[in-house]
């Protein structure tokens, strides 16, 4: 029988290699046509052909196992803003942090946090109403994935005052009141280019204004951190100026290989059992009939009947662009596409690779590397939303271990 796991160690599919190298799949296909790469009959590229790429070497030179052994030299504390359903908080807990406060507006997400961690101090409600002054000088790390609202540039300083009315302003206020040793903020990759880079420039200015030195922001791909999903997050890490000379920060190491949906859904390296059955959205009858025509890893263009393509796509059929998310069926031997807040949205379809149905909520959770005993509260749509918006737990834990190492370096140089 074909051993997918063995393949994932020694070979890359064209799509997986494209994701690792941040290239379109057609760029890999072009290199094959030119003879720069050789694909085997099954369409895989042997790793020995591409090991000169730094991204590929990062798997071969992994120090993941050594980083797993990193422990805090003393208990390190955490305040998290915009905590959602707990992906980042859970990963940070696994790395060794103790949460002092988690703030979240969504009532269902707060119920999830309280249900799973009754001892956590979950403050539900509008962040602008939260007073953080009692935590001044008591917090090692402040984290948060602030929503990237539209920023106004009416002022000239492009600093703290110019962010008023945004949720980033409230995060900046919390930093000002708490004065944590380290800040870690996460956001979508698009923040890099939002408003021609002015938004990120403003954020950098505010961090500097607050008395912190920013590590150069980096986009992390979840597939490098034992997460079976092609998700990207922009990570910002900043260290308080008085501690910066003592600090030693390193980004987390890549894991040894890329995880796939097979790893998420079946007993193995990621989970000790097959994925349990859970609630999930259903397709209407006609949509199910059409989705049944899409092969594993395919999308609407792979439906052989062009009239069915037109029926499904309607006006979009005649517009430009690939629209590769429409009528998309995932592949068991690839990581999942980035999860959204619902698996059956027409533009970002997430159909099960083998069964003709949207991904169920527990499958969603496994793709985000939540453990099976992490129970989400609320309606089915609320659960999808919490999982879809989360930071993948394994990636959060890897970042958490990097922050533990950073704080250890500061402690040891005191």
Secondary structure, 3 states (H helix, E strand, C coil): CCCHHHHHHHEEEHHHHHHHHCCCHHHHHHHHHCCCCCECCCCEEEHHHCCCCHHHHHHHCCCHHHHHCCCCCCCEEEEEECCCCCHHHHHHHHHCEEEEEEEECCHHHHHHHHHHCCCCCEEECCHHHCCCHHHCCCCCEEEECCCCCCCCCCCCCCCHHHHCCCHHHHHHHHHHHHCCCEEEEEECHHHHCHHHHHHHHHHHHHHHHCCEEECCCEEEEHHHHCCCEECEEEEEEEEEHHHHCCCCCCCCCCCCCCCCHHHHHCCCCCCCCCCCCCCCCCCCHHHHHHHCCCCCCCCHHHCCCHHHHHHHHHHHHHCCCCCCCCCCECCCCCCEECCCCCCEECCEECECCCCCCECCHHHHHHHCCCCCCCCCCCCHHHHHHHHHCCCCHHHHHHHHHHHHHHHHHHHHCC
